[in-house]
């Protein structure tokens, strides 16, 4: 089996992650009446944490390959990471800024200001509630990702064993929760009370320190997979563990332990699901269609907001004539299909040239 085929389950998980993100944003627009559909759609936001988990895990696989080849260049690493993310993000800034007409909106009660542009260009916008989603919708996750990319070389130096990874997981979870509480109290007076949701989401979800524990889970998973139990494919193990992972995620739709961030509990379920698919990539979950969506997931993440905005402008009156659940399903299918077509173009014209440019600079 080729290396690409061995890691098909990674692309598949990216595909399911982005479908969850698309679903929650369509649901925010459409709503739903069915109880299960409401719970499922509302938790689709945690597809972002699945991306983070996979990001840490795959970066460690990449560094392992470079070490086995005898050379790790952190300079090359930073070049690859920057040009993997920045080109499409900057195009998104040029697109969404004029689309929003730079006026106040849900995440930007005061409108876009010049310093928001500077923080977005430097990927530091995720460190302040007034810039966290300033220009690019959902842009907070790019700031979190870039922050992790900066920390990754240092983490690789220290987190060299499963024990250290577990210690870091506990520390990052507790420290992250503490910083979130402090940030909420500190910034609460920054906006009028009616906009307090901005501070709440920033402090408990968007600030990079809150998400570090999810990346830590990626390190834990990487070192777990070095044990003999995880070394050989097994259909039986794969099916059983995958089903356990799905059941855990369904349980978390309705209940998670109090005091612990909900996104962290879902991330634990994702680890179980990832483990099961590593043992045996079930065709129902790992197939060419979902793998293709996974390969386009970054473009899909940045483009689908604009697609929803256009559909919302043109088709809202039509959807209001339908049953809410049916309208949600139809709108979701339309958004997925349209966003995928646009993303296939942006992947070819923006993402791939960015990757090629990084390779040229490295040479």
Secondary structure, DSSP 8 states (H G I E B T S, - for coil): --HHHHTHHHHHHHHHHHHHHHHHHHHHHH--SSHHHHHHHHGGGGHHHHHHHHHHHHHHHHHHHHHHTT---HHHHHHHHHHHHHHHHHHHHHHHHHHHTT---SS-TT---HHHHHHHHTT-GGGSTTTTTSSSTTTHHHHHHHHHHHHHHHHHHH--SHHHHHHHHHHHHHHHHHHHHHHHHHHGGGS-GGGHHHHHHIIIIISHHHHHHHHHHHHHHHHHTTSGGGTS--HHHHHHHHHHHHHHHHHHHH---TTS-HHHHHHHHHHHHHHHHHH---TTTSSHHHHHHHHTHHHHHHHHHHHHHHHHHHHHHHHTTS-HHHHHHHHHHHHHHHHHHHHHHHIIIIIHHHHHHHHHHH-
